Amino acid sequence: MHTRAVAAVVLLAIVVVTTLAILLTQQNTVTPPVPEPPADPTRTLLVQVRDPGLLARGSVLMGLDDERLNQLWWTADWWVDQIGVQEVSGAEMGRKTVPYVMQTVQDQVQVRVDDAWVLDRLAFAGLVDAVGGVRIDVPEQVIYLTDRRQAAVLPQGVQTLDGAVAADYVLDAALRDEQQRLTRFQAVWDQVLRRFPSDPEGTDSHRVPGGPFEGHDAH
């Protein structure tokens, strides 16, 4: 055989062997699975305070963004949803199931709602008492109805409210201006958050079952 022909055959054999070795190596290599990103921790919480008639009189969606608290508020007369010909207001959301409320708010505001914490009057009052009451500035004298439908007076100026008074102040059945009710709820809730212990040791001494960002509690 001609010398050049022999060289060509040898070169071809080398190429074939090398190709087979590469294919076998690829077949034996196990491709590691792509790790799934860790699930996001609970970052948003819907808080709802309901009156004895199960109407939601105070609502706020709270979210943590890089350790910064953001809050979205709405009034009880805000139109939220419609079932057939029935319009569902923010207040009437209190008569719906917690999952329905969470999903509906999420659909309306386009913000994921991870959890909810629903409080009746007694639970709301207990929370305020658990943090030692709240100190708010009442812009002018207020006459409100207590849970026993009795008139009570809250004088103008800086006041320290216990749980029962704070709950009646927010859930006041005589109040018709829902924007004013929202202002009252914001003032009380802001002080609750400011007084709520942020460290585990402090939280134990003022323990509130189902406290903020601990899971939803439907009453």
N, C-alpha and C positions, 0 to 999 in steps of 0.2 A: 504494500500500500504506500502511496505517496506520502512523504513526510508531512506536507500541509494537511492532507486528509486526516492523518492520524491525530494531528494537533487539534483539528476541528472537532473530532469525535471526543477527545479527552475534555475539551472545553465545554462541550455540550453536556457531558456526563457530570461535570462539576456544577454547572448551572442547575441541572435537574435535582441533584442531591441537596444543594443549598436550598432550593425552593421547597422540597419536601420537608427539610428540617425546620424551615420557618413555619410551614403550615402545621406541623405537629406541635411546635412550641405554642402557637396561638390556640390550638384546641385544648391544650393542657392548662392554659392560663385561666383562672377563675376570676371573672370580673366582679369586684366587690360591689354590693348593692349601694345605691345612692342613699346616704342617710337622710331621713326625713327631718325637716326642721321641727324643733321642739314646739309643743302646743303653747300658744300664748296664754299667760296667766290671766285670771279675771282682772279686767281693767275698767269695766264700767258697771255701775250699780244704779238701778232705778229705785228711788225712795218715794213712798206714797203714804200719806197720812189720811185715814178715812174717818168720817164722822159716824155716829151711831146708826145712821141710815145707809151706811156703806158707800156714801158718796166720797170720792177722792177730793179733799179740799186743799191738799198741799202736795205738789209733785215736783221732783227734781231728778234729773239724770246727771250723775257724777262720773267723771272719768279721770284716770291718772295718766298723764303724758309726761314722761321723763321726770317723775316725782312732782309734777305740778298738777294741782287739782283744778279741773275745769268743771263748770256746772251749767246745765241747761234747764231753765225754768219755764213753766207755762201755767196759765190761769185755769181755774176750774171750768170756765165757760168756753174754753178753746175747743173748736170743733175738730175732732180727731179722726173719726171713722164713720162709715155709714153702712148699716146692715139693712138691705132693702130700701125702704123709704124712711127708716129710722136713723136719725143722726145721733151719733155717740159723742158726747162732750167729754172734756177732761174729767169732770166730776163723775159722770156715769161710768167711766172706766173702772171706778172702784167697785162696781157691781159685776165686773167680769172676772174670769179666772186669771191668775197671775201669768201663766204662759201666754194667754191672749193679749194681756196688757203689754208684756215684754215685746211680743212680735209686732203688735200694732204700732207702738212707739218707735221701734226700730224701722219699720216701713215708712213711717212719716218723716222722721228726722235723718234717715240714712246713716245712722250710727249704730254699730253693733251693741246690743244690750245683753251683757253677760249674765246678770243676776238681778234680783229684785228683793227689796226689803219693805214689806207692807206693815204698817202700824195702825192699830186702832187708837182711840183716845187714851185708853189706859196704858198701852205700851208706850205711846208718845210721852205721856206724863211721867212714866217710870224712867224713860231715858233721860229726860231733863233733870229729874231728881238724882239720877245716878251720877251725873256730872256736876252736881252741886248747885243746880239752878242756873238760870241765864240772866245776864245783865244787859238790858236793852234801853235805848233812848226812845221814850214815847213822845212823839212830836206835839201832841195835844191830848187833853183829857179824853178818855175813851169810856163809854158805857157799853158793856157787852153782856151777853147772856151766858150763864154758866150751864153745865150739863144738866142741872136741875131746873133750867128755864127761869132762873132768877137773875135779876139785873144786878150787875156789879160795876164798880167804878175803878178805873185805873188812871191815876193822876198823871199830869204832864211831867216830863223829866226823866232822868235816868232811874230805872227801876230794876230790882232783882226779883225775878219771877220764879216761883217753885213750879213743879211739874203740872199741878192741877190748873193753876192760873195760866201758864203758858199754853196748855192745851185748849182751854176755853177761849183764850185770846185769839188763837189761830182758827179754831173751829166755830167761833161765834155764829150762832144760828140767826142772829138778827142782822148780820152783815150782808149787804147786797152787792157791794162793790168788790168784785173778785180781784181786781188789780190791787186794791188796798189789802185784801186778805193775803195775796201773794207777798206784798211788802212785809206784812207781819210774819209770815212763815219764813221768809228770807232772813229777817232779823233774828228770829229764834234759832233757826237751823245753823246760821253762821256761828252763833255763840256755842251751840252744842258741839260743832266741829272743832272750834278753838279750844274748848275745855276737855275734849275727849283725849285721854292719854294716848300718846304715840309710842310709848315704850312698853314692852311686855310686862315689866314689873308694875308699872303704873296702871296698866289695864287690869291686872288682877285685882287691884284694890277697888276698882270701880267697874266690876265686870257686868256687862249687859249681854245676856244671851242673844245670839244672833245679831251682834253689833255690826257696824258698817263694814262692808266687804267680807262678811262671814257667811253669806248665803241668804236665800230668801226665806221669809217667814210670812206665810199667808194667814191672816186673821179673818 
